[in-house]
Amino acid sequence: MRSGDETSRDPAGAELADVVSRLRRAMRRAARAASPAPTLSVAQLELLSCLGEQGGARPGQLARLLRLAPSSVATLVNGLRTAGLVTRDAGGEDRRTAWLRLTQEGEDAVTGWKALNEELLRAALAALPAASGSALRAALPALRELAGAVDALADESKQRQVRVTPAVAPSP
């Protein structure tokens, strides 16, 4: 958001950002509690999910899609290859390029992560008062649109710089 936009003065934006941040932390915490064995990092799971959605990709393409430095993607991919979750093949006719794909174990990791998140949310929704559960279910279309709008901001920032002004200026 640009400074001066009407939406930048909306306190609901700050509250929503706080709630989403808390929800992400709570989901990671609950997932670790439900599956205490050593697990993949969120960054590794995001890369695996993105790779699965693409049906395979080049490392540079993943870096652009995930908005990560190519070196970060290389580090993640090396760990995932060592764990047997990703394969790296020559990319078509140009043998210098790499093409990444999920192994069956990688697909199983993505499926398991999604299933765990679904079960955690299902249990949490069941523990809420009926009115809160109904309100959240009714809000799903708006939340889906919000996710798309946030994704679009990431895509648009490539064409124009979006300046986000912090609520509190950092101290020197």
C-alpha positions in Angstrom: 0.0 0.0 0.0 1.2 3.5 -0.7 1.3 6.1 2.0 -1.8 8.3 1.8 -4.1 5.6 0.4 -7.5 5.5 2.2 -6.8 1.8 3.0 -3.6 2.6 4.8 -5.6 4.4 7.5 -8.0 1.4 8.0 -7.4 -0.1 11.4 -8.9 -3.4 10.2 -5.8 -3.8 8.0 -3.5 -3.8 11.0 -5.8 -6.1 12.9 -6.1 -8.5 10.0 -2.3 -8.5 9.6 -1.9 -9.3 13.3 -4.5 -12.1 13.2 -3.0 -13.7 10.0 0.4 -13.6 11.5 -0.8 -15.2 14.8 -2.7 -17.8 12.8 0.4 -18.7 10.8 2.5 -19.1 14.0 -0.3 -21.1 15.7 -0.6 -23.4 12.7 3.2 -24.1 12.6 3.2 -24.6 16.4 0.3 -27.0 16.3 1.8 -28.9 13.3 5.1 -29.4 15.2 3.1 -30.5 18.3 1.0 -33.0 16.2 4.1 -34.3 14.4 7.1 -34.0 16.8 9.5 -35.9 14.6 12.0 -33.8 12.7 10.1 -32.2 9.9 10.7 -30.0 6.9 10.9 -26.3 7.3 8.1 -24.1 6.1 10.4 -22.8 3.3 11.0 -26.4 2.2 7.3 -27.2 2.3 6.5 -24.1 0.3 9.0 -25.0 -2.3 7.7 -28.5 -2.5 4.1 -27.2 -2.8 5.1 -24.8 -5.5 7.0 -27.4 -7.4 4.0 -29.8 -7.2 1.6 -27.1 -8.4 3.9 -26.4 -11.4 4.4 -30.1 -12.2 8.1 -29.4 -12.3 10.1 -26.3 -12.8 13.6 -24.9 -13.3 15.3 -23.5 -10.2 15.2 -19.9 -11.5 11.4 -20.2 -12.2 10.9 -21.4 -8.6 13.0 -18.4 -7.3 10.8 -16.0 -9.2 7.5 -17.7 -8.2 8.5 -17.8 -4.5 10.3 -14.4 -4.6 13.5 -16.0 -3.2 17.1 -15.5 -4.1 18.4 -18.2 -6.5 21.0 -19.2 -3.9 18.3 -19.7 -1.3 16.4 -22.0 -3.8 19.6 -23.9 -4.5 20.2 -24.5 -0.8 16.6 -25.6 -0.3 16.7 -27.9 -3.4 20.0 -29.5 -2.3 18.5 -30.4 1.1 15.3 -31.7 -0.6 17.4 -33.8 -3.0 19.4 -35.3 -0.2 16.2 -36.2 1.5 14.9 -37.9 -1.6 12.0 -35.5 -2.1 13.1 -33.8 -5.4 14.9 -35.0 -8.5 17.0 -32.8 -10.7 17.3 -33.7 -14.4 18.8 -32.1 -17.4 16.3 -29.5 -18.7 15.4 -30.6 -22.2 17.8 -30.0 -25.1 20.0 -27.6 -23.2 21.9 -30.0 -20.9 23.2 -27.0 -18.8 19.8 -26.3 -17.4 18.1 -28.2 -14.6 14.5 -29.4 -14.3 13.2 -30.2 -10.9 10.4 -32.6 -10.1 8.8 -34.1 -6.9 9.6 -37.7 -6.2 6.7 -39.8 -4.8 8.1 -39.1 -1.3 8.0 -35.4 -2.1 4.3 -35.7 -3.3 3.6 -37.6 -0.1 5.2 -34.9 2.0 3.0 -32.2 0.3 -0.1 -34.3 0.7 0.7 -35.0 4.3 1.3 -31.3 5.1 -2.0 -30.3 3.5 -3.8 -33.1 5.3 -2.3 -32.1 8.7 -3.2 -28.4 8.2 -6.8 -29.4 7.2 -7.2 -31.6 10.3 -5.8 -28.9 12.6 -8.2 -26.4 11.2 -11.1 -28.8 11.3 -10.5 -29.6 15.0 -10.0 -25.9 15.8 -13.2 -24.9 14.0 -15.1 -27.7 15.9 -13.9 -26.2 19.2 -15.2 -22.7 18.3 -18.7 -21.5 19.2 -21.1 -22.2 16.3 -21.5 -18.6 15.4 -17.7 -18.1 15.0 -17.5 -21.3 12.8 -20.4 -20.1 10.7 -18.8 -16.6 10.3 -15.5 -18.2 9.2 -17.2 -20.5 6.7 -19.1 -17.5 5.3 -15.9 -15.5 5.0 -14.1 -18.2 2.9 -14.9 -16.5 -0.4 -13.6 -13.2 0.8 -10.5 -14.8 2.3 -9.9 -16.6 -1.1 -10.2 -13.2 -2.8 -7.8 -11.6 -0.3 -5.2 -14.3 -0.9 -5.5 -13.7 -4.6 -5.1 -9.9 -4.1 -2.0 -10.4 -2.0 -0.5 -12.7 -4.6 -1.3 -10.1 -7.3 0.6 -7.5 -5.2 3.7 -9.7 -5.3 3.3 -10.2 -9.1 2.7 -6.4 -9.7 5.7 -5.4 -7.7 7.9 -6.6 -10.5 6.4 -4.0 -12.8 6.2 -1.2 -10.3 7.6 -0.7 -6.8 5.0 -0.8 -4.1 6.2 1.2 -1.1 5.0 -0.1 2.3 5.4 2.5 5.0 6.0 1.0 8.5 3.6 2.2 11.2 6.6 3.1 13.3 9.7 4.6 11.9 12.8 2.4 12.7 15.2 4.0 15.1 18.6 4.9 13.6 
